[in-house]
Amino acid sequence: MSVRLPGNSACRLGSAIFLACGIGFAVQAGRIDVTYHLEPAKPLSRFDSSQIALLEKLNRADGSHLARLGNLILPNRWDLDQLAYSPMPHSVPRFAATPKALVVDLPTQLFGAYEFGNLVRWGPVSSGDRLHQTPPGVYYLNWNARIRISSENNRWMMPWFFNFCNKIGLGLHQYTLPGRPASHGCVRLLLPDAKWLFYWGQGWALASDGQVLANGTPVLIVGGYDYGGDRPWLQPDWWARGVMLTSSDVASLR
């Protein structure tokens, strides 16, 4: 369902165009020799910079918040490429003909970026808090800005901003990640991920009158966060399963 919005902007909501493909996509065997366990967060000085970068992803928290967590999830080895630690599926056959697609999994606070169905980057997110929940659906990247000032509060600066729905002013951007959903509806990213997405993502193509000629990179936001439950990524057993994209999660991309 395409929705024409004020200001010649559009977003697409996913409920009308989900494709029941009957397939669940599991994590790959490339992570089969990686196990995870919990350890006290402090002292962080026992980790080097590359390990901290991985811990940020695994624990959904930026460096300044890692020390505030009581416990951290840790891998049993540190020598692999970061893609090998991804709980997101390493391939999604449904996207095989799609040059680029972005998936945000709300239950596990993760994103995965895909090129022709293959995972090229993953990382943590902080989506909307309980009062400002990020709505699941199918959207598209529209326009970006190096720094965006929030229309809700002009003290909120949002670097490396990429809008995906003008109707309610949602975007992906760099901001603090405290290890839980904490935004006002946007999808927060770590600085390296937000900067990467800023250049990787494809925005919309507009006609001279502002009409949308072509949508940008598809953005699939799936599931819903359990605000009263345990954080799945802090459960060592969860890492053996990882994220499953079910038939109701995979959208029909046009």
Contacts in CASP RR format, 6 or more apart in sequence:
PFRMAT RR
TARGET T0000
AUTHOR 0000-0000-0000
METHOD contacts of the structure
MODEL  1
MSVRLPGNSACRLGSAIFLACGIGFAVQAGRIDVTYHLEPAKPLSRFDSS
QIALLEKLNRADGSHLARLGNLILPNRWDLDQLAYSPMPHSVPRFAATPK
ALVVDLPTQLFGAYEFGNLVRWGPVSSGDRLHQTPPGVYYLNWNARIRIS
SENNRWMMPWFFNFCNKIGLGLHQYTLPGRPASHGCVRLLLPDAKWLFYW
GQGWALASDGQVLANGTPVLIVGGYDYGGDRPWLQPDWWARGVMLTSSDV
ASLR
1 12 0 8 1.000
1 13 0 8 1.000
1 14 0 8 1.000
1 15 0 8 1.000
1 16 0 8 1.000
1 17 0 8 1.000
2 10 0 8 1.000
2 12 0 8 1.000
3 10 0 8 1.000
3 11 0 8 1.000
3 12 0 8 1.000
3 13 0 8 1.000
3 167 0 8 1.000
4 10 0 8 1.000
5 11 0 8 1.000
5 166 0 8 1.000
5 167 0 8 1.000
7 166 0 8 1.000
8 206 0 8 1.000
8 209 0 8 1.000
8 210 0 8 1.000
8 211 0 8 1.000
8 212 0 8 1.000
9 142 0 8 1.000
9 166 0 8 1.000
9 167 0 8 1.000
9 212 0 8 1.000
10 142 0 8 1.000
10 166 0 8 1.000
10 204 0 8 1.000
10 212 0 8 1.000
10 215 0 8 1.000
11 139 0 8 1.000
11 140 0 8 1.000
11 142 0 8 1.000
11 164 0 8 1.000
11 165 0 8 1.000
11 166 0 8 1.000
11 167 0 8 1.000
12 138 0 8 1.000
12 139 0 8 1.000
12 140 0 8 1.000
12 215 0 8 1.000
13 137 0 8 1.000
13 138 0 8 1.000
13 139 0 8 1.000
14 136 0 8 1.000
14 137 0 8 1.000
14 138 0 8 1.000
14 251 0 8 1.000
15 137 0 8 1.000
17 138 0 8 1.000
17 251 0 8 1.000
17 252 0 8 1.000
18 138 0 8 1.000
18 248 0 8 1.000
18 250 0 8 1.000
18 251 0 8 1.000
18 252 0 8 1.000
19 94 0 8 1.000
19 247 0 8 1.000
19 250 0 8 1.000
19 251 0 8 1.000
19 252 0 8 1.000
20 247 0 8 1.000
20 248 0 8 1.000
21 94 0 8 1.000
21 247 0 8 1.000
21 250 0 8 1.000
22 246 0 8 1.000
22 247 0 8 1.000
23 93 0 8 1.000
23 94 0 8 1.000
23 247 0 8 1.000
23 250 0 8 1.000
24 244 0 8 1.000
24 245 0 8 1.000
24 246 0 8 1.000
24 247 0 8 1.000
25 89 0 8 1.000
25 91 0 8 1.000
25 92 0 8 1.000
25 93 0 8 1.000
25 94 0 8 1.000
25 244 0 8 1.000
25 245 0 8 1.000
25 250 0 8 1.000
26 89 0 8 1.000
26 241 0 8 1.000
26 242 0 8 1.000
26 244 0 8 1.000
27 86 0 8 1.000
27 87 0 8 1.000
27 88 0 8 1.000
27 89 0 8 1.000
27 90 0 8 1.000
27 241 0 8 1.000
27 242 0 8 1.000
27 243 0 8 1.000
28 89 0 8 1.000
28 90 0 8 1.000
28 91 0 8 1.000
30 84 0 8 1.000
30 90 0 8 1.000
31 84 0 8 1.000
31 85 0 8 1.000
31 86 0 8 1.000
31 239 0 8 1.000
33 77 0 8 1.000
34 75 0 8 1.000
34 76 0 8 1.000
34 77 0 8 1.000
34 80 0 8 1.000
34 84 0 8 1.000
34 85 0 8 1.000
34 239 0 8 1.000
35 75 0 8 1.000
35 76 0 8 1.000
35 236 0 8 1.000
35 239 0 8 1.000
35 240 0 8 1.000
36 58 0 8 1.000
36 73 0 8 1.000
36 74 0 8 1.000
36 75 0 8 1.000
36 76 0 8 1.000
36 236 0 8 1.000
36 239 0 8 1.000
37 73 0 8 1.000
37 74 0 8 1.000
37 76 0 8 1.000
37 236 0 8 1.000
38 71 0 8 1.000
38 72 0 8 1.000
38 73 0 8 1.000
38 74 0 8 1.000
38 234 0 8 1.000
38 236 0 8 1.000
39 71 0 8 1.000
39 72 0 8 1.000
39 74 0 8 1.000
40 70 0 8 1.000
40 71 0 8 1.000
40 72 0 8 1.000
41 66 0 8 1.000
41 67 0 8 1.000
41 68 0 8 1.000
41 69 0 8 1.000
41 70 0 8 1.000
41 71 0 8 1.000
41 72 0 8 1.000
42 67 0 8 1.000
42 70 0 8 1.000
44 52 0 8 1.000
44 63 0 8 1.000
44 66 0 8 1.000
44 67 0 8 1.000
47 55 0 8 1.000
50 78 0 8 1.000
51 78 0 8 1.000
52 63 0 8 1.000
52 66 0 8 1.000
53 82 0 8 1.000
53 192 0 8 1.000
54 75 0 8 1.000
54 78 0 8 1.000
54 82 0 8 1.000
54 85 0 8 1.000
55 63 0 8 1.000
55 66 0 8 1.000
55 72 0 8 1.000
55 74 0 8 1.000
56 62 0 8 1.000
56 63 0 8 1.000
56 66 0 8 1.000
56 124 0 8 1.000
56 177 0 8 1.000
56 190 0 8 1.000
57 82 0 8 1.000
57 85 0 8 1.000
57 122 0 8 1.000
57 123 0 8 1.000
57 124 0 8 1.000
57 190 0 8 1.000
58 72 0 8 1.000
58 73 0 8 1.000
58 74 0 8 1.000
58 75 0 8 1.000
58 85 0 8 1.000
58 233 0 8 1.000
59 66 0 8 1.000
59 69 0 8 1.000
59 72 0 8 1.000
59 73 0 8 1.000
59 124 0 8 1.000
59 179 0 8 1.000
59 233 0 8 1.000
59 234 0 8 1.000
60 109 0 8 1.000
60 110 0 8 1.000
60 124 0 8 1.000
60 125 0 8 1.000
60 126 0 8 1.000
60 177 0 8 1.000
60 179 0 8 1.000
60 180 0 8 1.000
60 231 0 8 1.000
60 233 0 8 1.000
61 68 0 8 1.000
61 69 0 8 1.000
61 124 0 8 1.000
61 177 0 8 1.000
61 178 0 8 1.000
61 179 0 8 1.000
62 176 0 8 1.000
62 177 0 8 1.000
62 178 0 8 1.000
62 190 0 8 1.000
62 191 0 8 1.000
64 176 0 8 1.000
65 176 0 8 1.000
65 177 0 8 1.000
65 178 0 8 1.000
65 179 0 8 1.000
66 72 0 8 1.000
68 178 0 8 1.000
69 179 0 8 1.000
71 234 0 8 1.000
73 233 0 8 1.000
73 234 0 8 1.000
73 236 0 8 1.000
73 239 0 8 1.000
75 85 0 8 1.000
82 122 0 8 1.000
83 90 0 8 1.000
83 119 0 8 1.000
83 120 0 8 1.000
83 121 0 8 1.000
83 122 0 8 1.000
86 112 0 8 1.000
86 119 0 8 1.000
86 122 0 8 1.000
86 123 0 8 1.000
87 108 0 8 1.000
87 110 0 8 1.000
87 122 0 8 1.000
87 233 0 8 1.000
87 238 0 8 1.000
87 239 0 8 1.000
87 242 0 8 1.000
87 243 0 8 1.000
88 103 0 8 1.000
88 105 0 8 1.000
88 110 0 8 1.000
88 111 0 8 1.000
88 112 0 8 1.000
88 119 0 8 1.000
88 122 0 8 1.000
88 242 0 8 1.000
88 243 0 8 1.000
89 119 0 8 1.000
89 243 0 8 1.000
89 244 0 8 1.000
89 245 0 8 1.000
90 118 0 8 1.000
90 119 0 8 1.000
91 117 0 8 1.000
91 118 0 8 1.000
91 119 0 8 1.000
92 101 0 8 1.000
92 103 0 8 1.000
92 114 0 8 1.000
92 117 0 8 1.000
92 245 0 8 1.000
92 250 0 8 1.000
93 117 0 8 1.000
94 117 0 8 1.000
94 250 0 8 1.000
94 253 0 8 1.000
95 101 0 8 1.000
95 114 0 8 1.000
95 116 0 8 1.000
95 117 0 8 1.000
95 253 0 8 1.000
96 116 0 8 1.000
96 117 0 8 1.000
97 116 0 8 1.000
98 114 0 8 1.000
98 116 0 8 1.000
98 117 0 8 1.000
98 218 0 8 1.000
98 253 0 8 1.000
99 115 0 8 1.000
99 116 0 8 1.000
100 113 0 8 1.000
100 114 0 8 1.000
100 115 0 8 1.000
100 200 0 8 1.000
100 201 0 8 1.000
100 202 0 8 1.000
100 217 0 8 1.000
100 218 0 8 1.000
101 113 0 8 1.000
101 114 0 8 1.000
101 117 0 8 1.000
101 217 0 8 1.000
101 218 0 8 1.000
101 219 0 8 1.000
101 220 0 8 1.000
101 253 0 8 1.000
102 111 0 8 1.000
102 112 0 8 1.000
102 113 0 8 1.000
102 114 0 8 1.000
102 141 0 8 1.000
102 197 0 8 1.000
102 201 0 8 1.000
102 217 0 8 1.000
102 218 0 8 1.000
102 219 0 8 1.000
102 220 0 8 1.000
103 111 0 8 1.000
103 112 0 8 1.000
103 113 0 8 1.000
103 114 0 8 1.000
103 219 0 8 1.000
103 220 0 8 1.000
103 222 0 8 1.000
103 245 0 8 1.000
103 249 0 8 1.000
104 110 0 8 1.000
104 111 0 8 1.000
104 112 0 8 1.000
104 125 0 8 1.000
104 127 0 8 1.000
104 134 0 8 1.000
104 187 0 8 1.000
104 219 0 8 1.000
104 220 0 8 1.000
104 221 0 8 1.000
104 222 0 8 1.000
105 111 0 8 1.000
105 112 0 8 1.000
105 222 0 8 1.000
105 223 0 8 1.000
105 243 0 8 1.000
105 245 0 8 1.000
106 127 0 8 1.000
106 134 0 8 1.000
106 136 0 8 1.000
106 181 0 8 1.000
106 221 0 8 1.000
106 222 0 8 1.000
106 223 0 8 1.000
106 224 0 8 1.000
106 225 0 8 1.000
107 223 0 8 1.000
107 224 0 8 1.000
107 225 0 8 1.000
107 226 0 8 1.000
107 232 0 8 1.000
108 232 0 8 1.000
108 233 0 8 1.000
108 242 0 8 1.000
108 243 0 8 1.000
109 124 0 8 1.000
109 125 0 8 1.000
109 126 0 8 1.000
109 127 0 8 1.000
109 179 0 8 1.000
109 180 0 8 1.000
109 181 0 8 1.000
109 225 0 8 1.000
109 233 0 8 1.000
110 122 0 8 1.000
110 123 0 8 1.000
110 124 0 8 1.000
110 125 0 8 1.000
110 243 0 8 1.000
111 122 0 8 1.000
111 123 0 8 1.000
111 124 0 8 1.000
111 125 0 8 1.000
111 172 0 8 1.000
111 187 0 8 1.000
111 189 0 8 1.000
111 193 0 8 1.000
112 119 0 8 1.000
112 121 0 8 1.000
112 122 0 8 1.000
112 123 0 8 1.000
113 119 0 8 1.000
113 120 0 8 1.000
113 121 0 8 1.000
113 122 0 8 1.000
113 197 0 8 1.000
113 200 0 8 1.000
114 120 0 8 1.000
121 193 0 8 1.000
121 196 0 8 1.000
121 200 0 8 1.000
123 189 0 8 1.000
123 190 0 8 1.000
123 193 0 8 1.000
124 177 0 8 1.000
124 179 0 8 1.000
124 189 0 8 1.000
124 190 0 8 1.000
125 177 0 8 1.000
125 187 0 8 1.000
125 188 0 8 1.000
125 189 0 8 1.000
126 175 0 8 1.000
126 176 0 8 1.000
126 177 0 8 1.000
126 178 0 8 1.000
126 179 0 8 1.000
126 180 0 8 1.000
126 181 0 8 1.000
126 182 0 8 1.000
126 183 0 8 1.000
126 187 0 8 1.000
126 188 0 8 1.000
127 133 0 8 1.000
127 134 0 8 1.000
127 181 0 8 1.000
127 183 0 8 1.000
127 185 0 8 1.000
127 186 0 8 1.000
127 187 0 8 1.000
127 188 0 8 1.000
127 225 0 8 1.000
128 134 0 8 1.000
128 181 0 8 1.000
128 182 0 8 1.000
128 183 0 8 1.000
128 184 0 8 1.000
128 185 0 8 1.000
128 186 0 8 1.000
128 187 0 8 1.000
128 225 0 8 1.000
129 181 0 8 1.000
129 182 0 8 1.000
129 183 0 8 1.000
129 184 0 8 1.000
129 185 0 8 1.000
130 181 0 8 1.000
130 227 0 8 1.000
132 183 0 8 1.000
132 184 0 8 1.000
132 185 0 8 1.000
133 181 0 8 1.000
133 185 0 8 1.000
133 224 0 8 1.000
133 225 0 8 1.000
134 170 0 8 1.000
134 181 0 8 1.000
134 183 0 8 1.000
134 185 0 8 1.000
134 186 0 8 1.000
134 187 0 8 1.000
134 221 0 8 1.000
135 168 0 8 1.000
135 221 0 8 1.000
136 221 0 8 1.000
136 222 0 8 1.000
136 223 0 8 1.000
136 224 0 8 1.000
137 220 0 8 1.000
137 221 0 8 1.000
137 222 0 8 1.000
137 251 0 8 1.000
138 218 0 8 1.000
138 219 0 8 1.000
138 220 0 8 1.000
138 221 0 8 1.000
138 251 0 8 1.000
139 164 0 8 1.000
139 165 0 8 1.000
139 170 0 8 1.000
139 218 0 8 1.000
139 219 0 8 1.000
139 220 0 8 1.000
139 221 0 8 1.000
140 164 0 8 1.000
140 203 0 8 1.000
140 204 0 8 1.000
140 215 0 8 1.000
140 216 0 8 1.000
140 217 0 8 1.000
140 218 0 8 1.000
140 219 0 8 1.000
141 162 0 8 1.000
141 163 0 8 1.000
141 164 0 8 1.000
141 201 0 8 1.000
141 202 0 8 1.000
141 203 0 8 1.000
141 204 0 8 1.000
141 216 0 8 1.000
141 217 0 8 1.000
141 219 0 8 1.000
142 162 0 8 1.000
142 163 0 8 1.000
142 164 0 8 1.000
142 165 0 8 1.000
142 166 0 8 1.000
142 203 0 8 1.000
142 204 0 8 1.000
142 216 0 8 1.000
143 162 0 8 1.000
143 163 0 8 1.000
143 203 0 8 1.000
143 204 0 8 1.000
144 160 0 8 1.000
144 161 0 8 1.000
144 162 0 8 1.000
144 163 0 8 1.000
144 198 0 8 1.000
144 201 0 8 1.000
144 203 0 8 1.000
145 161 0 8 1.000
145 163 0 8 1.000
146 159 0 8 1.000
146 160 0 8 1.000
146 161 0 8 1.000
146 198 0 8 1.000
147 157 0 8 1.000
147 158 0 8 1.000
147 159 0 8 1.000
147 161 0 8 1.000
148 157 0 8 1.000
148 158 0 8 1.000
148 159 0 8 1.000
148 161 0 8 1.000
148 173 0 8 1.000
149 156 0 8 1.000
149 157 0 8 1.000
149 158 0 8 1.000
150 156 0 8 1.000
150 157 0 8 1.000
150 158 0 8 1.000
150 184 0 8 1.000
151 169 0 8 1.000
152 184 0 8 1.000
158 171 0 8 1.000
158 173 0 8 1.000
158 174 0 8 1.000
158 175 0 8 1.000
158 186 0 8 1.000
159 173 0 8 1.000
159 174 0 8 1.000
159 175 0 8 1.000
159 191 0 8 1.000
159 194 0 8 1.000
160 173 0 8 1.000
160 174 0 8 1.000
160 189 0 8 1.000
160 191 0 8 1.000
160 194 0 8 1.000
160 195 0 8 1.000
160 197 0 8 1.000
160 198 0 8 1.000
161 171 0 8 1.000
161 172 0 8 1.000
161 173 0 8 1.000
161 198 0 8 1.000
162 171 0 8 1.000
162 172 0 8 1.000
162 173 0 8 1.000
162 197 0 8 1.000
162 198 0 8 1.000
162 201 0 8 1.000
162 203 0 8 1.000
163 169 0 8 1.000
163 170 0 8 1.000
163 171 0 8 1.000
164 170 0 8 1.000
164 171 0 8 1.000
164 172 0 8 1.000
164 219 0 8 1.000
165 171 0 8 1.000
169 186 0 8 1.000
170 185 0 8 1.000
170 186 0 8 1.000
170 187 0 8 1.000
171 186 0 8 1.000
171 187 0 8 1.000
172 186 0 8 1.000
172 187 0 8 1.000
172 188 0 8 1.000
172 189 0 8 1.000
172 194 0 8 1.000
172 197 0 8 1.000
172 219 0 8 1.000
173 186 0 8 1.000
173 187 0 8 1.000
173 188 0 8 1.000
173 189 0 8 1.000
173 194 0 8 1.000
174 188 0 8 1.000
174 189 0 8 1.000
174 190 0 8 1.000
174 191 0 8 1.000
174 193 0 8 1.000
174 194 0 8 1.000
174 195 0 8 1.000
175 183 0 8 1.000
175 186 0 8 1.000
175 188 0 8 1.000
175 189 0 8 1.000
176 182 0 8 1.000
176 188 0 8 1.000
177 188 0 8 1.000
177 189 0 8 1.000
177 190 0 8 1.000
179 231 0 8 1.000
180 231 0 8 1.000
181 225 0 8 1.000
181 227 0 8 1.000
182 188 0 8 1.000
187 221 0 8 1.000
189 197 0 8 1.000
201 216 0 8 1.000
201 217 0 8 1.000
202 216 0 8 1.000
202 217 0 8 1.000
203 216 0 8 1.000
203 217 0 8 1.000
204 212 0 8 1.000
204 213 0 8 1.000
204 214 0 8 1.000
204 215 0 8 1.000
204 216 0 8 1.000
205 212 0 8 1.000
205 213 0 8 1.000
205 214 0 8 1.000
205 216 0 8 1.000
206 212 0 8 1.000
206 213 0 8 1.000
207 213 0 8 1.000
218 251 0 8 1.000
218 253 0 8 1.000
220 249 0 8 1.000
220 250 0 8 1.000
220 251 0 8 1.000
222 245 0 8 1.000
222 249 0 8 1.000
223 249 0 8 1.000
232 238 0 8 1.000
233 239 0 8 1.000
END
